[in-house]
Amino acid sequence: MNSIFIRIYGGMLLVLIAVSCLALISIRMVNDVRAEDYRERMATGTFRLMADNLEPMDTAERQKALAVWSRLIGVPLELNSLDSLGMEASSWSRLIRGRVMVRARGPGDVRVFSLVDLADEVVLTADIQRISEQLGRATLFLIADELVRHPDSEMPRWLSELRRDKGFGYPLRLTRLGEADLDADQLRRLDEFDTVLSLGPEGNSVMMYMKIPDTEWLLSMGPVYQMQDYPTEMLLITGLLALSLSGLLIYLLVRQLEQRLMNLESAALHITRGNLDARAEVIGNDSVGSLARAFNDMARHLQRLMNIQQEMIGAISHELRTPVARLRFGLEMVETADNEAALKRYLDSMDGDLTELDKLVDEILTYARLEQGAPALVLEPVDVPSVVEQVLAELAPINPQVRIEHNDRSRGRAGWVDAEKRYLHRAITNLVSNAARHATSRVQVSTRVLGGRCRIIVEDDGPGIPEAYRERIFTPFLRLDDSRTRASGGYGLGLSIVRRVAYWHRGHAGVKASEGLGGAAFEIDWPLRRQ
């Protein structure tokens, strides 16, 4: 089960089977409801007509009428009290509203209920085994018996009202005998007051005809259609066809998706085996395309980290070699020292080398924390001018020949910005100490707040930085040999740390030529507020 297609298709198959089972149950229920509705529509007009005729009669007349109609219809008719039927409240309500109810008691066996007298709660009931021609003939006789009580010219109107009032569930029409589409034998039978049964116009229904006595009107009933259940076999066939077609379409769609995921998997395997240049093919803007782009971004980030790691290992090895060599040389000289002054000089030199090593390790660890991932920044309102003044006070004794000035252009609370004070202090220290090492006599630090951002600019009057090298100087362990000499000291990590601090504050660090002092102008800026 490793194929996406098989999993999806298998899941859909299970869903389709479950839905098919529910559909079969639903169709069974729908067919039962349709059958009940069909039986009620077929019975409503006839039984409503009989019940309404029984209502004004007394008990003797009702019994006489029931005997006649029972012979006419061919089923036994009874009058029962509403209480004796044991009906639920909803069925009572339907009978009281004039509805005819049909309840199935078994295959082909139904019982019909129609309310006769609401005051006495009398209900007409009949047990019908099957719908026969005799029942249709009786219906025609009952309707004709109602129509003959009216003049010939008004019979069509009365028939329309009768059908509407009694709720007949099939068409009833009056046509002139000469306009009927019947053969001679059927017309003869009608003249003998017989009923005629024929197929409907489409061949899937029946029509019944009867001549109204002593008139030229021909009463027709129908077409009456037999109810057809929704076929279960057709549902199964349709489900199989739908499943096959869905499977084909899903295969065509999922196959493309599977190929794209296999391409992503192949790129991941190449990277696992050491080929960091491998990339996934990005197709489209859907979720798989977004996944491929995210994967490629991750691969590029990993490759960059690996390259940085390799460069750092080489650079660190190079940077450590010099102080370690000096320490080894110092140890050798300590053994040969012949007086206290020489011994002290060698020990002081070794202490300086250890201090240099300690600073180098601190720089490396700081840069590693900022480079490898998001550091734990605790952003809080920081008074930037105050931090700058603190840095200048700390660095003033290092190079007394260089005058360091602070130009604060922020006003009051405007100098308070969201920042991580520890890293901000480190970034400003690196910029100012870098400028002080390369300045001839003057360094100027400017603090300003503009456009919702805080900006710190550190300028010096030193040799400046060529434009071609202004981006490269932020590379770890890179030190220039022309405009900024290696004799100035440092390890090549200070500016890299500055850029990473700016990055994690959602800001930027850059360098350009100083317009006022003529040397380099380093600048960092970041938003005043962070959500």
C-alpha positions, 0 to 999 in steps of 0.5 A: 500500500505504498501507492498514493493512488491505491490508498486514495482509490481504496478509501474511495471504494470503502466510502462508495460501498458505505454510500451505496449501502445507505443509498439502498436503504434510502431507496427502499424507504423512498420507494415505501413512501412513494408507494404509500403516496401512490396508493393514497392518490389512487384511493382518495377520490373514490373513498372521499366521494363515498365518505361524503355521501355517507355523512348525511345518512342515518345508520340504516341508510349507511348500512344499505349504501355500504352493502351496495358499494361493497358489491360494486367495488368488490371489497368489504366496506365497514364503518368503525369508530375512531377510537377502535382503530387505535391510531396515533395522533398524527394519523388522527390529524390527517383524517380530520383534515380530510385526508384518505389514509392507506396503510400497508398490512402485507404484500399487496394487502392494504387498508383504507381509512376515510373520515365520514362523520367528525362529530360521531368519529365514524371512519369508513374502512376497506381492506383491499387485496389488489387494485382491480378493474372492478374498483376502477369501474365502481369509481366511474359509476360513483362519479356518474351517479354524481353527475346525472344529478345535474343538467348536461351543460353543467356536467363538465363544470361539476366534474372539475369541481368534483375532482378538485374537492375530492382529490382524485389523483388521476385525470377525469374528463368528459368528451362527446361520444362522437369525439371519442377515439374508440372503435365500433366495438368499444362504442357498442359496449358503451351504448350498453352501459358497459365500461371499456378498458384500453391502453393509454397513449404511451402504452404504459398506462390504462384508460377507462371509459363509461357513458353517462346514462341518457346523455352524449357525454363520455366519462374517461378516467386516466391515463392511470400509471402503475407505480415503478419502484426505483430499480436496485439493479440500476443503482448498482450498475450506475455505482459500478460505472461511477466507480470505474470512471472515478477510478480512471479520473483519480488515477490520471490526477493522482498519477501526476501528483505521485510523480511530483512527489517522487521527484521530491523524494528523489531530490531528498535522496540526492541531498541525503547522499551528499549532493547538496546541489540537487533541487526538486522541480517546482510545477504549479502553485498548488500545495505540492508546488509550495512544498517543492519550493519550501524544500528547495529553500530548505536545501539552499539553507542547508547548503549555505550552512554547510558552506559556512561551516566549512569556511568557518572551520578553515578560518577558525583553524587559521585564526587559532594557529597564530596565537597557539604558535605564539603560546608554544613559542612563549612556553619555550622562552619561559624555560630559557628566561634567565631573569625576572624581567624576561620571565614577566615579559614572556608571561604577559605575552602569553596572557595576551595570547590567551585573551586573544583566544578568549575573544576569538572563541567568544566571537565564534560562539556569538556568530554561531548563535546568530547564524545557525537559527533564530536566537532567543530574542527578548524584545523590550523598549530600549533607550538607543541613545543611552546604549550608544553613550554606554558603548562610547564610554567603554571604548574611549580608553582603547584608542585615545588618539581618535575622537568619538562623537555622538550626534543624537537626532532622536527626541525624548521617548522617540529614542526608545525602540523594541530591541534585544539590548544585549545584541544591540549593544554588541552590534554598536560595539563592533561598529564603533570599535571597527571604525576606531581601528581604521579612523585617522582621528575622528569617529562620529555616531549618529542616532535618528528615528525616521519613518517608523524605523531607528537608524544608527550611522557610524562614520570614520575619517579612515581610508574607506572601503572600495565599492566592490568590497562593500558587500564582501566585508560582511562575510565571516573571517574576511579582512581586506588587505588594501583599504583596511589592513590586517594590521588593524587587528580583529578576526573578521567576524564583527561585521558579520555579527552586526548584519545578523543582529540587524537581520534578527531584528527585521532590519538591515546593515550596510556600508557606503562612503561617508559624505562628511568625514570621507571614510566609511559610513556603516549603517544599521536600521530596524523597525521601531516596534515589533508585534 
